[in-house]
Amino acid sequence: MNILVQLSHPAHFHLYKNAIKNWQETGNKVFILIKTKDILEDLLKSANLLYYNILPDDKRKSKFDIFRQIIVKDWRILKFCIKHKIDLLTGSTPEVAHVSWLLRKSSVNTGEDDAAVVPMFSKIAGKFVKTLLTPEVCNNGTMEKKSVKYNSYHELAYLHPNHFSPDKNVVEKYFSAEKPYFILRFAKLNAHHDKGIQGINTEIAQKLIDILKPHGDIYITSERELEPQFEQYRIKINPLDMHDVMAFAQIYIGDSQTMAAEAGVLGVPFVRFNDFVGRIGYLDELENHYHLGFGIKTNEVERLYSTVNELVTMQNRKKVFAARRAKMLSEKIDYAKFLTWFIENYPQSKKIMLQNADYQYNFK
């Protein structure tokens, strides 16, 4: 097949990278289309993956800009599909649904956020989506009937032990891996679906540092500008090394979603502090079923401090969380293997899953 993969966020690179390699190894041609977004191009270059940037100048200031850009991307992807005789489109974007509908081509949209968290996607793309592939715990709203659900997480497409083994030598490129350390992450929270969402402010960040400092080193990675007093903790890490650094951390604390989930599937205790808590199914499961982390809303500041205090003083913390991770992994599938099969065998794979969802457990 000629497969088109549209990536619009660095997280999507990680989601698809192993499946892309698998598709290529079995003789498929894979065309990667992107827009300029944070470190996405750097990741693709580091992985030596050929890509086409269809929106190098991504400047969005309003909803009108978002709609205008979608139309531009629709048109450019449409022309690309015709030129390269694309058989199937996949990605987490509205454009995948739009263009496949216009060309009457097969398509599979992937997602992990509940419909209520990203309502714009349902409004813009819902009617055009052919198949939506999401974790079992997702509530896909009006797209439920178009959904195929699997028992795993996006993060297990690249952090499952089948694909990732953390390397202490990578950590040593930045600092000693032998001394206990903590990772703090401050997100921008400026995406369209982040409107009204708050996270870690200056006062809270300082209090967290005061709690953690007696127990180890502190390293901050931040999408936003840091206050001068926090610059001493800032560390710049090659994006391809971040998962190794995360894997050996004592605790992760942040206001982003993806990195919290990544810490969780690696068995690193995470504390997620923002107003998305309670609204995202896969994170709720990691927190409340597998107890791999803690989601705390921004009106529960004292609970944030007490939770972090309890974690840093917890006896046998590493063993406890390793056991919780082992339980989670024993019940989940390898999403990269499943995604590889699902796309290569689509639409027959959809029929198989709808008739017998347990077929997915062939991909452990």
C-alpha positions in Angstrom: 0.0 0.0 0.0 0.8 3.7 -0.2 0.1 4.9 3.3 -0.1 8.6 4.3 0.6 9.4 7.9 -0.2 13.0 9.0 1.6 14.2 12.1 0.6 17.4 13.8 2.3 17.1 17.2 5.6 15.6 18.5 3.6 13.0 20.5 2.2 11.7 17.2 5.8 11.1 16.0 6.3 8.7 18.9 2.9 7.1 18.4 3.6 6.2 14.8 7.4 5.7 14.6 7.5 2.0 15.3 4.4 1.2 13.1 6.0 3.3 10.2 9.1 1.2 10.4 7.1 -2.0 10.5 5.0 -0.9 7.4 8.1 -0.1 5.5 9.8 -3.4 6.3 6.8 -5.3 4.9 7.0 -3.4 1.6 4.6 -0.5 2.0 5.4 3.0 1.0 4.9 5.5 3.8 4.5 9.2 3.2 4.7 11.5 6.3 3.1 14.9 6.2 3.5 17.4 9.0 3.1 21.0 10.0 5.6 23.0 11.9 5.0 22.2 15.6 7.5 22.5 18.4 10.2 19.9 18.0 8.4 17.7 15.5 10.8 18.2 12.6 13.8 17.7 14.9 12.4 14.3 15.9 11.9 13.2 12.3 15.3 14.3 11.3 16.9 12.5 14.2 15.1 9.4 13.2 16.1 9.8 9.5 12.5 9.7 8.4 11.6 11.5 5.2 8.7 13.9 5.5 6.9 16.7 3.8 6.0 19.9 5.6 2.7 21.2 4.2 2.4 24.0 6.7 5.8 25.5 7.6 4.3 28.8 8.9 1.8 27.8 11.6 0.5 31.1 13.0 -2.8 30.7 14.7 -4.3 33.6 16.7 -8.0 32.9 16.5 -10.6 30.1 15.6 -10.8 31.7 12.2 -7.1 31.0 11.7 -7.6 27.4 12.7 -10.4 26.9 10.2 -8.4 28.7 7.5 -5.4 26.4 8.1 -7.5 23.3 8.0 -8.9 24.3 4.6 -5.3 25.0 3.4 -4.1 21.6 4.7 -7.1 19.8 3.2 -6.3 21.2 -0.2 -2.5 20.4 0.0 -3.1 16.9 1.3 -5.8 16.3 -1.4 -3.3 17.2 -4.1 -0.6 15.1 -2.5 -2.8 12.0 -2.3 -3.7 12.2 -5.9 -0.1 12.7 -7.0 1.2 9.8 -4.9 -1.8 7.5 -5.4 -2.4 7.1 -1.6 -4.4 4.0 -0.6 -5.0 4.8 3.1 -4.7 7.8 5.3 -4.1 7.8 9.1 -3.4 10.4 11.8 -5.1 12.3 14.6 -6.3 15.2 12.5 -9.5 16.4 10.9 -7.8 16.6 7.5 -7.4 12.8 7.4 -11.1 12.4 7.7 -11.9 15.2 5.2 -9.6 14.2 2.4 -10.3 10.4 2.7 -14.1 11.3 2.4 -13.5 13.5 -0.6 -11.4 10.9 -2.4 -13.4 7.9 -1.1 -10.2 6.4 0.3 -9.7 4.3 3.4 -8.8 6.1 6.6 -8.2 5.5 10.3 -8.2 8.3 12.7 -6.3 7.8 16.0 -7.0 9.5 19.3 -6.8 9.1 23.1 -8.6 12.2 24.4 -12.3 11.9 25.2 -14.6 13.8 22.8 -15.6 16.3 25.5 -11.9 17.4 25.9 -11.5 18.1 22.2 -15.0 19.1 21.1 -13.7 21.0 18.1 -12.5 17.7 16.5 -16.0 16.2 16.7 -17.6 19.3 15.2 -15.1 19.7 12.3 -14.4 16.0 11.5 -16.9 13.8 13.2 -19.2 13.4 10.2 -16.3 12.5 7.9 -14.5 10.0 10.2 -14.7 6.5 8.9 -12.9 4.7 11.8 -11.7 6.1 15.1 -9.2 4.0 16.9 -9.0 4.8 20.6 -8.3 3.2 24.0 -11.2 1.3 25.6 -11.6 3.9 28.3 -12.2 6.8 25.9 -15.7 8.3 25.6 -16.0 9.2 21.9 -19.4 10.9 22.1 -21.1 11.1 18.8 -18.3 9.0 17.2 -18.8 6.0 19.4 -20.5 4.0 16.5 -17.4 4.7 14.3 -15.0 3.6 17.0 -12.8 0.6 17.4 -11.4 0.3 20.9 -8.3 -1.4 22.2 -6.9 -2.1 25.7 -3.8 0.0 25.7 -2.5 3.5 25.5 -0.8 5.7 22.9 2.3 5.7 25.1 2.6 1.9 24.9 3.3 2.3 21.2 6.8 3.5 22.1 7.4 2.9 25.8 6.2 -0.7 26.0 9.2 -3.0 27.0 9.0 -4.6 23.5 10.2 -1.3 22.1 12.0 0.7 24.8 14.7 -0.2 27.4 15.9 2.8 29.4 19.7 3.5 29.2 21.5 5.1 32.1 24.3 6.1 29.8 21.9 8.5 28.1 21.2 10.1 31.5 24.9 10.4 32.2 25.2 12.8 29.2 23.4 15.4 31.3 24.0 14.5 35.0 24.6 11.6 37.3 22.1 8.9 37.2 23.1 7.6 40.6 21.9 10.6 42.6 18.1 10.8 43.1 16.5 13.4 40.9 13.0 14.8 40.1 11.6 16.1 36.9 9.3 19.1 36.8 7.5 20.0 33.6 5.7 23.2 32.8 3.5 23.2 29.7 2.3 26.3 27.8 -1.4 25.3 28.0 -2.2 27.5 25.0 -3.8 25.0 22.6 -7.4 25.7 21.6 -8.6 23.0 23.9 -6.6 24.4 26.8 -8.8 27.5 27.1 -9.6 28.2 30.8 -7.1 25.5 31.9 -4.7 26.4 34.7 -1.6 24.7 35.9 1.5 25.3 38.1 2.2 28.9 38.9 5.2 30.6 40.4 4.2 30.2 44.0 3.3 26.6 43.6 6.5 25.8 41.7 8.6 27.3 44.5 6.8 25.3 47.2 7.3 22.1 45.2 11.0 22.8 44.9 11.2 23.5 48.7 9.6 20.1 49.3 11.7 18.1 46.9 15.1 19.8 47.4 16.2 17.8 50.6 15.5 14.6 48.8 17.4 15.0 45.5 18.3 17.1 42.5 15.6 19.0 40.6 15.4 19.5 36.9 12.8 21.6 35.1 11.8 21.2 31.5 9.6 24.1 30.4 7.6 25.1 27.3 7.0 28.5 28.8 9.4 31.2 29.9 10.7 30.6 33.4 11.0 33.1 36.3 14.6 34.0 37.1 14.7 32.0 40.3 14.0 28.8 38.4 16.6 29.1 35.7 19.2 27.3 37.9 17.0 24.2 37.6 16.3 24.3 33.9 17.8 21.6 31.7 17.8 21.2 28.0 17.5 17.6 27.0 17.5 16.2 23.4 13.9 15.2 22.8 15.0 11.7 21.8 16.7 11.3 25.3 13.8 12.5 27.4 12.2 9.1 27.9 15.5 7.6 29.3 15.9 10.6 31.6 12.3 10.2 32.7 12.7 6.4 33.3 15.3 6.9 36.1 13.6 9.9 37.8 12.2 9.4 41.3 9.0 11.4 40.7 7.5 13.4 37.8 5.4 16.5 38.5 3.8 18.6 35.8 0.8 20.3 34.2 1.0 18.4 30.9 -1.0 15.3 30.0 1.3 13.3 27.7 4.4 13.4 29.9 2.4 12.3 33.0 1.1 9.3 31.0 4.7 8.5 29.8 5.9 8.6 33.4 3.0 6.3 34.5 3.7 3.6 31.9 7.4 3.7 32.8 6.5 3.0 36.4 7.6 6.5 37.6 5.1 8.1 40.1 3.5 11.1 38.5 1.6 14.0 39.9 -0.5 15.9 37.3 -1.8 19.3 38.4 -4.3 21.0 36.1 -8.0 21.4 35.3 -8.1 18.4 32.9 -8.1 16.1 35.9 -11.3 13.9 35.9 -12.0 14.6 32.2 -9.5 12.3 30.4 -10.3 8.5 30.5 -6.9 7.0 30.0 -5.2 9.2 32.6 -8.1 8.5 35.1 -7.4 4.8 34.6 -3.7 5.2 35.2 -4.4 7.1 38.3 -7.4 5.4 39.8 -7.2 1.8 38.6 -3.5 1.2 38.4 -2.5 3.8 40.9 0.6 4.9 38.9 0.0 8.6 39.5 -2.1 11.3 41.0 -4.4 13.8 39.2 -5.0 16.9 41.3 -7.1 19.9 40.3 -5.9 23.4 40.7 -8.3 24.2 43.5 -6.6 21.5 45.6 -3.2 23.1 46.2 -2.8 21.7 49.7 -3.5 18.2 48.4 -0.8 18.7 45.8 1.7 19.5 48.6 0.7 16.6 50.8 0.7 14.1 47.9 4.3 15.1 46.9 5.3 14.9 50.6 3.9 11.4 50.9 5.6 10.3 47.7 9.1 11.5 48.6 8.9 9.8 52.0 7.2 6.6 50.8 9.0 3.4 51.8 10.0 1.0 48.9 8.5 3.4 46.4 10.3 2.0 43.4 9.3 -1.6 44.2 5.6 -0.6 44.8 5.4 1.3 41.5 7.3 -1.4 39.6 4.7 -3.9 40.8 1.8 -1.6 39.7 3.4 -1.1 36.3 3.8 -4.9 35.9 0.1 -5.4 36.6 -0.8 -2.7 34.0 1.5 -4.2 31.4 0.2 -7.7 32.0 -3.3 -6.5 31.0 -2.5 -4.2 28.1 -1.5 -4.9 24.5 1.5 -3.7 22.6 -0.2 -0.8 20.7 2.6 -0.5 18.1 2.1 -4.2 17.1 -1.7 -3.8 17.1 -1.6 -0.5 15.0 0.7 -2.1 12.5 -1.7 -5.0 12.0 -4.8 -2.9 12.0 -3.6 -0.5 9.2 -2.1 -3.2 7.1 -5.2 -5.3 7.2 -7.8 -2.6 7.1 -10.8 -2.8 6.6 -10.8 -6.5 7.4 -9.1 -5.8 10.7 -12.0 -3.5 11.7 -14.5 -6.3 11.0 -12.4 -8.8 13.1 -12.2 -6.4 16.0 -16.0 -5.7 16.0 -16.8 -9.4 15.9 -14.2 -10.5 18.4 -12.4 -7.7 20.4 -10.3 -10.3 22.2 -8.4 -10.8 18.9 -6.3 -7.8 20.0 -4.6 -10.0 22.7 -2.5 -11.6 19.9 -0.5 -8.4 20.2 1.1 -8.6 23.6 
